[in-house]
Amino acid sequence: MRLWFSLLCISLMFFASCEDSKKQSQEKESPVKEIKEEKPKDSLPETKEKESLVADPSYPKITNENAVEFFTQYGKENPETKVRITTAHGDIDIELYKDTPLHRANFIYLVKQNYFENTFFHRIVPNFIIQGGNSDLRTTPRKRHKLGKDYLLPAELDNGRKHRRGTISGAKEYRENPDKRTAPYEFFIFLGPQSSTGHLNGNYTIFGQVTKGMDVVDTIANLPSDEGDWPLQNIYISVEILE
């Protein structure tokens, strides 16, 4: 009897040991599910992401004190005037004006420094404007801090240009800005109508013109947006120099 009882105990201990080993083995082999963040529908392919890269970190941080001197020299060394803005809705080609040299040089500089990568058309108003160069991503203020977060561009209004369909203008700081200086990181494309230009003409520097892709601009302007004119889906942009 004692022999039978001893054999029964040994069997139960062996069975329990096997169960524990089986459970541990199953727990170790259970795959860990990877949680992937779903990207917005209108995001650009990952191959275009250069959000934190600065093409040439040897350039100084831009300030109000050195901006004119820097962009005057930079403009002489970088004379490009044709640029393409790529979005999920199509391409927008623009030509930058040579008679707004500081704004042209600033825009080319930002393109070459990869600033615009992973920024958005962040404000859209049908039959008026679409505005780009900002985002709600943490990378955008970090890039501005790296390049120079506080500088403004002097207004270049002496050419007498008026806003018309397809003009590219610099966004403007409103507070304490009697000289109508431009906020360097944001721009807007005007759609019309001409009756809406009264408060724009003579107040915002026009530094370029859309040469191809106004149908894309129209499409973007009419996308759904919230009460603050922010698109309901992020409209990522990528900008490259053509010539």
C-alpha positions in Angstrom: 0.0 0.0 0.0 2.8 2.4 0.9 4.6 1.5 -2.3 1.4 2.3 -4.3 1.0 5.6 -2.5 4.6 6.6 -3.1 4.3 5.8 -6.8 1.2 7.9 -7.0 2.9 10.9 -5.4 5.8 10.6 -7.8 3.5 10.5 -10.8 1.6 13.6 -9.7 4.8 15.5 -9.1 6.1 14.6 -12.6 2.8 15.6 -14.2 2.8 19.0 -12.4 6.4 19.5 -13.5 5.5 18.8 -17.1 2.6 21.2 -16.9 4.8 24.0 -15.5 7.4 23.4 -18.2 4.7 23.5 -20.8 3.2 26.7 -19.5 6.6 28.4 -19.4 7.4 27.2 -22.9 4.1 28.5 -24.2 4.7 31.9 -22.5 8.1 32.2 -24.0 6.9 31.3 -27.5 3.9 33.7 -27.4 4.6 36.4 -30.0 4.7 40.0 -28.9 2.3 42.0 -31.2 3.9 45.1 -32.6 1.8 48.2 -32.3 2.2 50.3 -35.4 1.2 53.9 -35.6 -1.1 54.4 -38.6 0.0 57.3 -40.7 -2.5 59.8 -42.0 -3.8 59.1 -45.5 -2.2 62.1 -47.0 1.3 61.5 -45.6 4.2 61.2 -47.9 6.2 58.0 -48.4 8.8 57.4 -45.7 11.6 57.7 -48.3 10.9 61.4 -48.4 11.2 61.9 -44.6 14.2 64.1 -43.8 12.7 66.0 -40.8 15.7 66.3 -38.6 18.4 66.6 -41.3 20.2 69.9 -41.8 22.1 69.9 -45.1 24.9 72.1 -44.0 25.2 72.7 -40.2 28.1 75.1 -40.8 25.8 77.9 -41.5 25.1 80.3 -38.6 21.8 80.5 -36.8 19.8 83.2 -38.5 18.8 86.3 -36.4 17.3 89.7 -37.2 20.8 91.1 -36.9 22.5 88.9 -39.5 19.5 87.9 -41.8 20.0 90.6 -44.5 23.7 90.1 -44.8 23.4 86.3 -44.8 20.6 86.1 -47.4 22.2 88.7 -49.6 25.4 86.6 -49.8 23.5 83.3 -49.9 21.3 84.5 -52.8 24.4 85.3 -54.9 25.8 81.8 -54.3 22.4 80.0 -54.8 20.6 81.6 -57.8 17.8 79.0 -58.2 14.3 80.2 -59.0 12.2 77.1 -59.9 10.8 74.9 -57.2 8.4 72.0 -57.0 6.0 71.3 -54.0 4.9 67.7 -53.9 1.7 66.6 -52.1 -0.4 63.4 -52.1 -2.8 65.4 -54.4 -0.2 66.3 -57.0 2.7 68.6 -57.7 2.7 72.4 -57.6 5.5 74.1 -59.6 6.5 77.7 -58.7 8.9 80.3 -59.9 10.5 82.7 -57.4 11.0 86.3 -58.3 14.5 87.7 -58.5 13.4 91.2 -57.5 12.5 89.9 -54.0 16.1 88.7 -53.4 15.8 88.2 -49.6 12.6 86.2 -49.8 13.8 84.1 -52.7 17.1 83.3 -51.0 15.3 82.5 -47.7 13.0 80.1 -49.5 15.8 78.3 -51.4 17.8 78.1 -48.1 14.9 76.4 -46.3 14.4 74.0 -49.2 18.1 73.0 -49.2 18.1 72.7 -45.4 15.2 70.3 -45.7 13.0 72.5 -43.5 9.8 71.8 -45.4 10.0 68.0 -45.2 7.1 66.8 -43.0 5.4 70.2 -42.8 1.8 70.7 -44.0 -0.5 72.9 -45.9 -1.9 73.7 -42.5 -4.5 76.3 -43.4 -7.0 76.1 -46.3 -9.7 78.6 -47.2 -11.7 77.8 -50.4 -11.6 80.6 -53.0 -9.0 82.5 -51.0 -5.7 80.9 -49.9 -3.8 77.7 -48.9 -1.0 78.3 -46.4 2.0 76.0 -45.9 5.2 75.6 -43.9 3.9 74.7 -40.4 2.7 71.5 -38.7 1.6 70.2 -35.3 4.6 67.8 -35.1 7.3 68.4 -32.5 9.9 68.3 -35.3 8.9 71.6 -36.8 9.7 73.9 -33.8 12.9 71.9 -33.3 14.0 72.7 -36.9 13.1 76.3 -36.5 15.1 76.5 -33.3 18.1 74.9 -35.1 17.9 77.3 -38.1 16.9 80.4 -36.2 13.4 80.7 -34.6 13.1 84.5 -34.1 14.2 86.2 -37.3 11.9 88.0 -39.7 12.5 89.1 -43.3 12.3 92.8 -44.2 9.3 93.5 -46.5 10.1 93.7 -50.2 7.2 95.7 -51.6 8.8 98.2 -53.9 8.1 96.1 -57.1 4.4 97.1 -56.9 3.1 93.6 -57.4 -0.6 92.8 -56.7 -2.0 89.5 -55.5 -3.6 87.5 -58.2 -4.5 83.9 -58.8 -1.4 81.7 -58.1 0.9 84.3 -56.4 3.1 83.1 -53.6 3.4 85.4 -50.6 5.2 85.3 -47.2 3.0 85.0 -44.1 3.3 88.0 -41.8 3.6 88.6 -38.0 0.8 90.9 -36.8 2.1 91.9 -33.4 4.4 94.8 -33.2 5.2 94.7 -36.9 4.7 98.1 -38.4 7.4 97.4 -41.0 5.3 94.5 -42.4 8.2 92.0 -42.0 7.6 88.4 -43.1 7.6 85.3 -40.9 10.2 83.3 -42.8 8.9 79.7 -42.5 5.3 80.1 -43.8 3.9 81.1 -47.2 0.5 81.2 -48.9 -0.8 80.7 -52.4 -3.6 83.1 -53.4 -6.6 81.7 -55.3 -8.8 84.7 -55.6 -11.0 86.5 -56.1 -9.5 89.9 -56.8 -12.0 91.5 -54.5 -10.3 89.7 -51.6 -6.9 91.4 -52.2 -7.6 94.8 -50.5 -6.0 93.9 -47.2 -3.2 91.8 -48.9 -1.8 94.2 -51.5 1.0 96.4 -50.1 1.1 94.4 -46.8 2.4 91.0 -47.8 5.5 90.4 -49.9 4.8 88.5 -53.1 7.9 86.5 -54.0 6.7 83.9 -56.5 4.0 82.5 -58.8 2.6 79.1 -59.5 3.5 78.1 -63.0 1.9 74.6 -63.0 -0.5 72.8 -60.7 -3.2 75.3 -59.8 -5.7 72.5 -60.2 -3.9 70.8 -57.3 -4.1 74.1 -55.3 -7.9 74.2 -55.9 -8.2 70.5 -54.8 -6.4 71.2 -51.6 -8.3 74.4 -50.9 -11.6 72.5 -51.0 -10.7 69.6 -48.7 -12.6 69.3 -45.4 -11.3 71.5 -42.6 -12.2 72.4 -39.1 -13.5 75.8 -37.8 -9.9 77.1 -37.6 -9.3 76.3 -41.3 -7.0 73.4 -40.4 -7.5 70.4 -42.8 -9.1 67.3 -41.2 -6.4 65.2 -42.7 -2.7 66.3 -42.7 -1.6 67.5 -46.1 2.1 66.8 -46.0 4.4 68.6 -48.4 7.9 68.0 -49.7 9.8 70.6 -51.6 12.6 70.3 -54.1 14.6 72.6 -56.4 14.2 72.2 -60.1 16.6 74.8 -61.4 
